[in-house]
Amino acid sequence: MPLRPQRGLAALLLEGFFWKAPRWAANRVRLGVYRILGMKLGQRNRMEGGARCRHVRQIEIGDDNYFTQGCWLVPSDAGHGGLRIRLGNNNYFNRNLMIDACGRIDVGNDNMVGPGVYITDSNHAFGPGISPKDAPMTVGHVRIGNRCWIGANAVILSGVELGDECVIGAGAVVTRSVAAGTVVAGVPARPIQ
């Protein structure tokens, strides 16, 4: 069997450049447009294709954050103005994340957020004789501390505060605040460690 010729280092580097250059350029353009539209945006952030932001003047993003494909940052009701989503530094947001803010959502530093996570600070009221589409919204505040790990498909609901260094299990529905250093899992999420 004949040996395949080895490609040189220059060829490998050149191939890598042409593979990554379009994605790098799209990222720079996307973040540049958001900055022009009024988003408070730090340095060295990366937002892959499919990541979207709405009402960008209500979003503040620190430095060194990474958003993979399909992430949505959605502050609602642009008419109110003011900051609704604040993200700290050095966070990793995996694909298909949605942050839905009617009030205020704050995320600290050095967090890892798994794929399919949904974070919201609002809920619909319900009761007899109230149609779901006509139900009034209740709005709270969500705060996520530093160095937290949120597993795949977890849901963080209104009024929740996650203390520093807590772990949220995959698929958990967090309805109550979680103390620092606590591991929670389940529906609804309960401490397991």
Summary of the structure (lengths in Angstrom):
residues: 193
radius of gyration: 19.8
end to end distance: 56.7
largest distance: 77.9
contacts: 583
relative contact order: 0.10
helix: 19%
strand: 31%
